[in-house]
Amino acid sequence: MKFRSELAYEAGPDEVFAMLADPAFREKVARAQGVVSVDVTITPTASGFTMVSDQVQDTAGLPAIARKITGDTTRAVVREEWSDATSGTIEITAPGKPTTASGTASLVPGSGGTTYVQELEVTVKVPLVGGKLEKVMADNIDEGLSAEHAVGTAWLRGER
């Protein structure tokens, strides 16, 4: 299933990039998303960074069919590799589970600021119900990005 998100920020790409590269921002986002625990690692590269967020997520709000696969909590590993301040890749895995989401991220400058665009392919390899579960996973990613946007908007206003 294809998933696309556009988050608009009233800041330049360099400011948004710096925010995304800040472990304190990533941890604040995880708290806003309601994760049970998170370990964030950010490693600078020549002109970008690699971010790994290893999370334990509560599955209480998921449909029963999804909880049969995940249990009461599930581990999600989000890996972003930004080659520079304009583009990167994203991979979300759940170790031991038949789910992945992978694709691209980009920061697009505009007249009012920056649009953070994510385009992902969401895959759940479960016979018969995989498509339904992909929709659940995409909705979960969208909710997480809404929380990230709220935190990011406040962050860029100096509310840290």
N, CA and C atoms as an extended XYZ file, in Angstrom:
480
Properties=species:S:1:pos:R:3:atomname:S:1:resname:S:1:resid:I:1 pbc="F F F"
N         0.846       -1.168        0.000 N   MET     1
C         0.000        0.000        0.000 CA  MET     1
C         0.894        1.233        0.000 C   MET     1
N         0.568        2.173       -0.839 N   LYS     2
C         1.331        3.418       -0.901 CA  LYS     2
C         0.798        4.399        0.146 C   LYS     2
N         1.732        5.110        0.783 N   PHE     3
C         1.398        6.096        1.810 CA  PHE     3
C         2.192        7.359        1.534 C   PHE     3
N         1.532        8.500        1.613 N   ARG     4
C         2.204        9.784        1.407 CA  ARG     4
C         1.731       10.761        2.472 C   ARG     4
N         2.683       11.495        3.019 N   SER     5
C         2.378       12.503        4.025 CA  SER     5
C         3.134       13.779        3.685 C   SER     5
N         2.482       14.922        3.891 N   GLU     6
C         3.124       16.223        3.723 CA  GLU     6
C         2.880       17.039        4.987 C   GLU     6
N         3.962       17.410        5.662 N   LEU     7
C         3.882       18.221        6.870 CA  LEU     7
C         4.484       19.586        6.576 C   LEU     7
N         3.702       20.639        6.745 N   ALA     8
C         4.179       21.996        6.458 CA  ALA     8
C         4.718       22.646        7.722 C   ALA     8
N         5.905       23.218        7.602 N   TYR     9
C         6.525       23.933        8.715 CA  TYR     9
C         6.842       25.352        8.278 C   TYR     9
N         6.667       26.301        9.192 N   GLU    10
C         6.978       27.707        8.912 CA  GLU    10
C         8.424       27.994        9.301 C   GLU    10
N         9.323       27.285        8.644 N   ALA    11
C        10.763       27.441        8.874 CA  ALA    11
C        11.484       26.953        7.628 C   ALA    11
N        12.708       27.404        7.449 N   GLY    12
C        13.498       26.991        6.299 CA  GLY    12
C        13.957       25.547        6.413 C   GLY    12
N        14.335       24.949        5.288 N   PRO    13
C        14.784       23.556        5.291 CA  PRO    13
C        15.940       23.283        6.246 C   PRO    13
N        16.875       24.232        6.378 N   ASP    14
C        18.010       24.012        7.276 CA  ASP    14
C        17.555       23.885        8.728 C   ASP    14
N        16.557       24.697        9.115 N   GLU    15
C        16.032       24.620       10.488 CA  GLU    15
C        15.296       23.311       10.723 C   GLU    15
N        14.504       22.889        9.737 N   VAL    16
C        13.763       21.625        9.870 CA  VAL    16
C        14.747       20.463        9.899 C   VAL    16
N        15.758       20.505        9.058 N   PHE    17
C        16.775       19.457        9.027 CA  PHE    17
C        17.489       19.363       10.377 C   PHE    17
N        17.864       20.511       10.942 N   ALA    18
C        18.535       20.527       12.251 CA  ALA    18
C        17.627       19.937       13.328 C   ALA    18
N        16.330       20.251       13.263 N   MET    19
C        15.373       19.701       14.225 CA  MET    19
C        15.327       18.178       14.098 C   MET    19
N        15.218       17.672       12.872 N   LEU    20
C        15.137       16.228       12.650 CA  LEU    20
C        16.404       15.504       13.100 C   LEU    20
N        17.533       16.209       13.108 N   ALA    21
C        18.818       15.620       13.500 CA  ALA    21
C        19.091       15.736       14.998 C   ALA    21
N        18.142       16.257       15.762 N   ASP    22
C        18.326       16.476       17.197 CA  ASP    22
C        17.696       15.330       17.991 C   ASP    22
N        18.501       14.559       18.751 N   PRO    23
C        17.933       13.443       19.523 CA  PRO    23
C        16.863       13.895       20.520 C   PRO    23
N        17.005       15.085       21.092 N   ALA    24
C        16.006       15.570       22.052 CA  ALA    24
C        14.651       15.754       21.368 C   ALA    24
N        14.663       16.226       20.122 N   PHE    25
C        13.412       16.348       19.360 CA  PHE    25
C        12.798       14.973       19.145 C   PHE    25
N        13.609       14.022       18.715 N   ARG    26
C        13.099       12.671       18.428 CA  ARG    26
C        12.512       12.021       19.686 C   ARG    26
N        13.154       12.226       20.826 N   GLU    27
C        12.635       11.658       22.073 CA  GLU    27
C        11.330       12.337       22.478 C   GLU    27
N        11.245       13.644       22.275 N   LYS    28
C        10.017       14.367       22.593 CA  LYS    28
C         8.864       13.890       21.700 C   LYS    28
N         9.159       13.640       20.441 N   VAL    29
C         8.146       13.114       19.522 CA  VAL    29
C         7.664       11.748       20.005 C   VAL    29
N         8.582       10.881       20.393 N   ALA    30
C         8.210        9.546       20.867 CA  ALA    30
C         7.290        9.637       22.079 C   ALA    30
N         7.600       10.547       23.006 N   ARG    31
C         6.725       10.725       24.173 CA  ARG    31
C         5.337       11.194       23.738 C   ARG    31
N         5.285       12.113       22.771 N   ALA    32
C         3.998       12.618       22.279 CA  ALA    32
C         3.206       11.515       21.563 C   ALA    32
N         3.912       10.572       20.990 N   GLN    33
C         3.254        9.453       20.314 CA  GLN    33
C         2.804        8.371       21.291 C   GLN    33
N         3.195        8.503       22.551 N   GLY    34
C         2.777        7.548       23.569 CA  GLY    34
C         3.538        6.239       23.561 C   GLY    34
N         4.772        6.237       23.074 N   VAL    35
C         5.527        4.989       23.090 CA  VAL    35
C         5.848        4.595       24.533 C   VAL    35
N         5.988        3.297       24.767 N   VAL    36
C         6.292        2.781       26.096 CA  VAL    36
C         7.743        3.086       26.457 C   VAL    36
N         8.654        2.889       25.480 N   SER    37
C        10.066        3.214       25.681 CA  SER    37
C        10.687        3.497       24.317 C   SER    37
N        11.791        4.259       24.334 N   VAL    38
C        12.467        4.596       23.093 CA  VAL    38
C        13.959        4.764       23.351 C   VAL    38
N        14.750        4.346       22.381 N   ASP    39
C        16.186        4.563       22.381 CA  ASP    39
C        16.519        5.188       21.033 C   ASP    39
N        16.980        6.434       21.051 N   VAL    40
C        17.286        7.171       19.822 CA  VAL    40
C        18.791        7.318       19.675 C   VAL    40
N        19.284        6.981       18.483 N   THR    41
C        20.689        7.162       18.155 CA  THR    41
C        20.774        7.967       16.866 C   THR    41
N        21.534        9.053       16.893 N   ILE    42
C        21.752        9.849       15.687 CA  ILE    42
C        23.249        9.919       15.439 C   ILE    42
N        23.639        9.511       14.226 N   THR    43
C        25.036        9.497       13.832 CA  THR    43
C        25.223       10.437       12.649 C   THR    43
N        25.993       11.514       12.843 N   PRO    44
C        26.246       12.429       11.722 CA  PRO    44
C        27.038       11.723       10.614 C   PRO    44
N        26.754       12.105        9.372 N   THR    45
C        27.514       11.642        8.222 CA  THR    45
C        28.106       12.878        7.546 C   THR    45
N        28.758       12.702        6.419 N   ALA    46
C        29.436       13.822        5.749 CA  ALA    46
C        28.532       15.038        5.590 C   ALA    46
N        27.335       14.849        5.060 N   SER    47
C        26.437       15.993        4.869 CA  SER    47
C        25.030       15.716        5.365 C   SER    47
N        24.857       14.637        6.120 N   GLY    48
C        23.539       14.275        6.629 CA  GLY    48
C        23.640       13.594        7.979 C   GLY    48
N        22.793       12.609        8.199 N   PHE    49
C        22.827       11.842        9.438 CA  PHE    49
C        22.038       10.553        9.262 C   PHE    49
N        22.297        9.610       10.168 N   THR    50
C        21.501        8.392       10.276 CA  THR    50
C        20.838        8.421       11.639 C   THR    50
N        19.531        8.217       11.653 N   MET    51
C        18.774        8.198       12.901 CA  MET    51
C        18.138        6.820       13.039 C   MET    51
N        18.305        6.215       14.216 N   VAL    52
C        17.637        4.963       14.541 CA  VAL    52
C        16.859        5.182       15.824 C   VAL    52
N        15.568        4.929       15.753 N   SER    53
C        14.686        5.036       16.911 CA  SER    53
C        14.105        3.649       17.164 C   SER    53
N        14.558        3.025       18.250 N   ASP    54
C        14.106        1.686       18.618 CA  ASP    54
C        13.043        1.866       19.695 C   ASP    54
N        11.799        1.531       19.348 N   GLN    55
C        10.661        1.851       20.211 CA  GLN    55
C         9.878        0.613       20.622 C   GLN    55
N         9.293        0.681       21.803 N   VAL    56
C         8.276       -0.278       22.203 CA  VAL    56
C         6.972        0.506       22.231 C   VAL    56
N         6.000        0.033       21.445 N   GLN    57
C         4.740        0.741       21.305 CA  GLN    57
C         3.595       -0.061       21.920 C   GLN    57
N         2.694        0.631       22.566 N   ASP    58
C         1.478        0.033       23.111 CA  ASP    58
C         0.515       -0.208       21.954 C   ASP    58
N        -0.119       -1.359       21.907 N   THR    59
C        -1.030       -1.677       20.807 CA  THR    59
C        -2.497       -1.634       21.231 C   THR    59
N        -2.777       -1.039       22.381 N   ALA    60
C        -4.145       -1.034       22.915 CA  ALA    60
C        -5.184       -0.499       21.945 C   ALA    60
N        -4.851        0.479       21.118 N   GLY    61
C        -5.836        1.071       20.223 CA  GLY    61
C        -6.008        0.363       18.897 C   GLY    61
N        -5.232       -0.691       18.665 N   LEU    62
C        -5.319       -1.396       17.383 CA  LEU    62
C        -6.502       -2.357       17.353 C   LEU    62
N        -7.022       -2.655       16.161 N   PRO    63
C        -8.085       -3.653       16.044 CA  PRO    63
C        -7.609       -5.021       16.530 C   PRO    63
N        -8.544       -5.852       16.955 N   ALA    64
C        -8.225       -7.179       17.504 CA  ALA    64
C        -7.395       -8.010       16.538 C   ALA    64
N        -7.690       -7.918       15.257 N   ILE    65
C        -6.954       -8.708       14.271 CA  ILE    65
C        -5.469       -8.325       14.256 C   ILE    65
N        -5.175       -7.053       14.426 N   ALA    66
C        -3.779       -6.599       14.458 CA  ALA    66
C        -3.110       -7.018       15.762 C   ALA    66
N        -3.853       -6.953       16.856 N   ARG    67
C        -3.275       -7.313       18.160 CA  ARG    67
C        -2.940       -8.798       18.245 C   ARG    67
N        -3.615       -9.629       17.448 N   LYS    68
C        -3.273      -11.056       17.421 CA  LYS    68
C        -1.850      -11.253       16.916 C   LYS    68
N        -1.427      -10.370       16.021 N   ILE    69
C        -0.075      -10.470       15.465 CA  ILE    69
C         0.932       -9.766       16.363 C   ILE    69
N         0.544       -8.613       16.908 N   THR    70
C         1.497       -7.791       17.653 CA  THR    70
C         1.597       -8.124       19.127 C   THR    70
N         0.501       -8.522       19.739 N   GLY    71
C         0.471       -8.679       21.187 CA  GLY    71
C         0.131       -7.346       21.844 C   GLY    71
N         0.337       -7.236       23.160 N   ASP    72
C        -0.001       -6.022       23.900 CA  ASP    72
C         0.929       -4.859       23.589 C   ASP    72
N         2.163       -5.193       23.219 N   THR    73
C         3.127       -4.176       22.783 CA  THR    73
C         3.843       -4.732       21.565 C   THR    73
N         4.453       -3.842       20.830 N   THR    74
C         5.248       -4.276       19.691 CA  THR    74
C         6.477       -3.392       19.590 C   THR    74
N         7.520       -3.956       19.061 N   ARG    75
C         8.763       -3.206       18.877 CA  ARG    75
C         8.803       -2.692       17.446 C   ARG    75
N         9.105       -1.425       17.295 N   ALA    76
C         9.267       -0.821       15.973 CA  ALA    76
C        10.637       -0.156       15.921 C   ALA    76
N        11.338       -0.397       14.829 N   VAL    77
C        12.641        0.234       14.618 CA  VAL    77
C        12.504        1.139       13.393 C   VAL    77
N        12.672        2.434       13.629 N   VAL    78
C        12.608        3.421       12.555 CA  VAL    78
C        14.039        3.828       12.233 C   VAL    78
N        14.396        3.690       10.970 N   ARG    79
C        15.748        4.064       10.525 CA  ARG    79
C        15.606        5.077        9.392 C   ARG    79
N        16.193        6.250        9.607 N   GLU    80
C        16.224        7.282        8.578 CA  GLU    80
C        17.675        7.544        8.215 C   GLU    80
N        17.952        7.602        6.925 N   GLU    81
C        19.290        7.935        6.452 CA  GLU    81
C        19.161        9.148        5.544 C   GLU    81
N        19.588       10.298        6.068 N   TRP    82
C        19.541       11.551        5.324 CA  TRP    82
C        20.897       11.764        4.666 C   TRP    82
N        20.947       11.774        3.346 N   SER    83
C        22.204       11.980        2.634 CA  SER    83
C        22.631       13.440        2.695 C   SER    83
N        21.653       14.324        2.818 N   ASP    84
C        21.916       15.761        2.937 CA  ASP    84
C        20.661       16.417        3.507 C   ASP    84
N        20.621       17.737        3.496 N   ALA    85
C        19.496       18.462        4.111 CA  ALA    85
C        18.245       18.487        3.244 C   ALA    85
N        18.240       17.738        2.143 N   THR    86
C        17.054       17.743        1.288 CA  THR    86
C        16.378       16.385        1.142 C   THR    86
N        17.128       15.291        1.302 N   SER    87
C        16.499       13.995        1.043 CA  SER    87
C        17.135       12.858        1.826 C   SER    87
N        16.314       11.837        2.017 N   GLY    88
C        16.761       10.660        2.738 CA  GLY    88
C        15.847        9.483        2.487 C   GLY    88
N        16.139        8.402        3.183 N   THR    89
C        15.305        7.206        3.104 CA  THR    89
C        14.790        6.868        4.500 C   THR    89
N        13.673        6.157        4.524 N   ILE    90
C        13.062        5.734        5.783 CA  ILE    90
C        12.739        4.249        5.686 C   ILE    90
N        13.000        3.533        6.766 N   GLU    91
C        12.589        2.147        6.862 CA  GLU    91
C        12.045        1.918        8.269 C   GLU    91
N        10.858        1.351        8.333 N   ILE    92
C        10.236        0.998        9.612 CA  ILE    92
C        10.043       -0.509        9.617 C   ILE    92
N        10.634       -1.162       10.609 N   THR    93
C        10.484       -2.608       10.731 CA  THR    93
C         9.980       -2.942       12.125 C   THR    93
N         9.378       -4.096       12.229 N   ALA    94
C         8.951       -4.641       13.518 CA  ALA    94
C         9.608       -6.009       13.613 C   ALA    94
N        10.772       -6.097       14.272 N   PRO    95
C        11.511       -7.358       14.307 CA  PRO    95
C        10.615       -8.541       14.711 C   PRO    95
N        10.670       -9.585       13.898 N   GLY    96
C         9.887      -10.779       14.168 CA  GLY    96
C         8.452      -10.709       13.665 C   GLY    96
N         8.077       -9.594       13.080 N   LYS    97
C         6.709       -9.425       12.574 CA  LYS    97
C         6.756       -9.259       11.056 C   LYS    97
N         5.681       -9.605       10.361 N   PRO    98
C         5.677       -9.550        8.890 CA  PRO    98
C         5.294       -8.173        8.340 C   PRO    98
N         5.813       -7.113        8.960 N   THR    99
C         5.433       -5.758        8.557 CA  THR    99
C         6.660       -4.905        8.260 C   THR    99
N         6.558       -4.083        7.223 N   THR   100
C         7.596       -3.106        6.918 CA  THR   100
C         6.956       -1.896        6.249 C   THR   100
N         7.640       -0.796        6.362 N   ALA   101
C         7.303        0.405        5.597 CA  ALA   101
C         8.629        1.013        5.192 C   ALA   101
N         8.781        1.313        3.920 N   SER   102
C        10.026        1.911        3.481 CA  SER   102
C         9.767        2.862        2.328 C   SER   102
N        10.655        3.845        2.224 N   GLY   103
C        10.496        4.814        1.160 CA  GLY   103
C        11.428        5.986        1.332 C   GLY   103
N        10.949        7.159        0.936 N   THR   104
C        11.790        8.349        0.909 CA  THR   104
C        11.220        9.471        1.769 C   THR   104
N        12.122       10.369        2.134 N   ALA   105
C        11.756       11.587        2.854 CA  ALA   105
C        12.447       12.740        2.152 C   ALA   105
N        11.772       13.879        2.095 N   SER   106
C        12.408       15.049        1.492 CA  SER   106
C        11.907       16.319        2.166 C   SER   106
N        12.761       17.325        2.139 N   LEU   107
C        12.410       18.652        2.639 CA  LEU   107
C        12.339       19.564        1.426 C   LEU   107
N        11.135       20.084        1.171 N   VAL   108
C        10.887       20.888       -0.017 CA  VAL   108
C        10.654       22.334        0.401 C   VAL   108
N        11.559       23.252       -0.011 N   PRO   109
C        11.372       24.657        0.356 CA  PRO   109
C        10.200       25.261       -0.412 C   PRO   109
N         9.510       26.186        0.259 N   GLY   110
C         8.410       26.904       -0.368 CA  GLY   110
C         8.385       28.329        0.126 C   GLY   110
N         7.442       29.089       -0.357 N   SER   111
C         7.385       30.511        0.006 CA  SER   111
C         7.084       30.714        1.487 C   SER   111
N         6.326       29.809        2.102 N   GLY   112
C         5.972       29.971        3.506 CA  GLY   112
C         6.790       29.143        4.458 C   GLY   112
N         7.783       28.409        3.949 N   GLY   113
C         8.578       27.565        4.829 CA  GLY   113
C         9.037       26.311        4.126 C   GLY   113
N         8.801       25.168        4.756 N   THR   114
C         9.286       23.887        4.255 CA  THR   114
C         8.193       22.842        4.368 C   THR   114
N         8.080       21.995        3.368 N   THR   115
C         7.179       20.850        3.426 CA  THR   115
C         8.028       19.598        3.573 C   THR   115
N         7.731       18.836        4.618 N   TYR   116
C         8.412       17.572        4.881 CA  TYR   116
C         7.544       16.480        4.266 C   TYR   116
N         8.046       15.842        3.211 N   VAL   117
C         7.280       14.852        2.459 CA  VAL   117
C         7.835       13.455        2.735 C   VAL   117
N         6.932       12.531        3.076 N   GLN   118
C         7.298       11.132        3.221 CA  GLN   118
C         6.451       10.320        2.259 C   GLN   118
N         7.106        9.453        1.489 N   GLU   119
C         6.413        8.537        0.592 CA  GLU   119
C         6.891        7.129        0.918 C   GLU   119
N         5.965        6.300        1.381 N   LEU   120
C         6.311        4.968        1.858 CA  LEU   120
C         5.505        3.894        1.150 C   LEU   120
N         6.084        2.715        1.090 N   GLU   121
C         5.370        1.516        0.684 CA  GLU   121
C         5.181        0.704        1.959 C   GLU   121
N         3.927        0.509        2.361 N   VAL   122
C         3.592       -0.217        3.587 CA  VAL   122
C         3.226       -1.648        3.197 C   VAL   122
N         3.885       -2.619        3.838 N   THR   123
C         3.667       -4.022        3.491 CA  THR   123
C         3.434       -4.850        4.745 C   THR   123
N         2.367       -5.644        4.718 N   VAL   124
C         2.102       -6.618        5.777 CA  VAL   124
C         1.869       -7.957        5.080 C   VAL   124
N         2.775       -8.900        5.320 N   LYS   125
C         2.712      -10.194        4.641 CA  LYS   125
C         1.958      -11.209        5.499 C   LYS   125
N         0.627      -11.075        5.479 N   VAL   126
C        -0.247      -12.007        6.176 CA  VAL   126
C        -1.348      -12.395        5.182 C   VAL   126
N        -1.493      -13.680        4.901 N   PRO   127
C        -2.514      -14.092        3.938 CA  PRO   127
C        -3.915      -13.610        4.334 C   PRO   127
N        -4.675      -13.258        3.351 N   LEU   128
C        -6.087      -12.849        3.441 CA  LEU   128
C        -6.327      -11.485        4.073 C   LEU   128
N        -5.607      -11.138        5.142 N   VAL   129
C        -5.891       -9.880        5.850 CA  VAL   129
C        -4.763       -8.854        5.724 C   VAL   129
N        -3.752       -9.170        4.926 N   GLY   130
C        -2.602       -8.268        4.789 CA  GLY   130
C        -3.006       -6.870        4.365 C   GLY   130
N        -3.905       -6.752        3.389 N   GLY   131
C        -4.348       -5.437        2.916 CA  GLY   131
C        -5.019       -4.627        4.010 C   GLY   131
N        -5.853       -5.290        4.807 N   LYS   132
C        -6.523       -4.617        5.925 CA  LYS   132
C        -5.499       -4.134        6.953 C   LYS   132
N        -4.523       -4.977        7.226 N   LEU   133
C        -3.494       -4.627        8.206 CA  LEU   133
C        -2.564       -3.529        7.682 C   LEU   133
N        -2.343       -3.490        6.371 N   GLU   134
C        -1.558       -2.404        5.794 CA  GLU   134
C        -2.257       -1.064        6.028 C   GLU   134
N        -3.563       -1.053        5.894 N   LYS   135
C        -4.338        0.174        6.145 CA  LYS   135
C        -4.214        0.574        7.615 C   LYS   135
N        -4.291       -0.376        8.520 N   VAL   136
C        -4.128       -0.101        9.949 CA  VAL   136
C        -2.739        0.477       10.209 C   VAL   136
N        -1.714       -0.122        9.604 N   MET   137
C        -0.338        0.348        9.796 CA  MET   137
C        -0.170        1.760        9.226 C   MET   137
N        -0.725        2.002        8.035 N   ALA   138
C        -0.633        3.331        7.428 CA  ALA   138
C        -1.342        4.370        8.298 C   ALA   138
N        -2.497        4.019        8.853 N   ASP   139
C        -3.215        4.943        9.742 CA  ASP   139
C        -2.391        5.233       10.994 C   ASP   139
N        -1.720        4.202       11.507 N   ASN   140
C        -0.872        4.367       12.692 CA  ASN   140
C         0.312        5.291       12.392 C   ASN   140
N         0.921        5.124       11.228 N   ILE   141
C         2.023        5.993       10.809 CA  ILE   141
C         1.517        7.428       10.691 C   ILE   141
N         0.337        7.601       10.096 N   ASP   142
C        -0.242        8.934        9.930 CA  ASP   142
C        -0.495        9.606       11.282 C   ASP   142
N        -1.024        8.855       12.242 N   GLU   143
C        -1.246        9.399       13.594 CA  GLU   143
C         0.071        9.811       14.234 C   GLU   143
N         1.095        8.965       14.056 N   GLY   144
C         2.412        9.286       14.601 CA  GLY   144
C         2.993       10.548       13.983 C   GLY   144
N         2.784       10.717       12.677 N   LEU   145
C         3.279       11.921       12.002 CA  LEU   145
C         2.510       13.162       12.436 C   LEU   145
N         1.234       13.013       12.757 N   SER   146
C         0.462       14.153       13.277 CA  SER   146
C         1.037       14.616       14.608 C   SER   146
N         1.394       13.659       15.467 N   ALA   147
C         2.014       14.004       16.749 CA  ALA   147
C         3.380       14.642       16.505 C   ALA   147
N         4.152       14.101       15.550 N   GLU   148
C         5.458       14.670       15.226 CA  GLU   148
C         5.312       16.107       14.728 C   GLU   148
N         4.295       16.358       13.907 N   HIS   149
C         4.078       17.703       13.367 CA  HIS   149
C         3.753       18.689       14.490 C   HIS   149
N         2.912       18.276       15.429 N   ALA   150
C         2.568       19.162       16.554 CA  ALA   150
C         3.819       19.499       17.369 C   ALA   150
N         4.618       18.492       17.665 N   VAL   151
C         5.854       18.718       18.413 CA  VAL   151
C         6.807       19.588       17.600 C   VAL   151
N         6.935       19.300       16.305 N   GLY   152
C         7.839       20.049       15.445 CA  GLY   152
C         7.452       21.512       15.306 C   GLY   152
N         6.168       21.773       15.180 N   THR   153
C         5.696       23.156       15.066 CA  THR   153
C         6.060       23.938       16.327 C   THR   153
N         5.815       23.333       17.482 N   ALA   154
C         6.154       23.985       18.756 CA  ALA   154
C         7.671       24.129       18.888 C   ALA   154
N         8.403       23.107       18.509 N   TRP   155
C         9.871       23.102       18.598 CA  TRP   155
C        10.460       24.269       17.806 C   TRP   155
N         9.967       24.450       16.599 N   LEU   156
C        10.488       25.507       15.736 CA  LEU   156
C        10.108       26.905       16.228 C   LEU   156
N         9.094       26.975       17.090 N   ARG   157
C         8.728       28.240       17.731 CA  ARG   157
C         9.556       28.471       18.991 C   ARG   157
N        10.402       27.526       19.336 N   GLY   158
C        11.263       27.668       20.509 CA  GLY   158
C        10.734       26.983       21.753 C   GLY   158
N         9.632       26.234       21.641 N   GLU   159
C         9.049       25.524       22.785 CA  GLU   159
C         9.676       24.142       22.875 C   GLU   159
N        10.738       24.062       23.649 N   ARG   160
C        11.468       22.793       23.728 CA  ARG   160
C        11.398       22.237       25.099 C   ARG   160
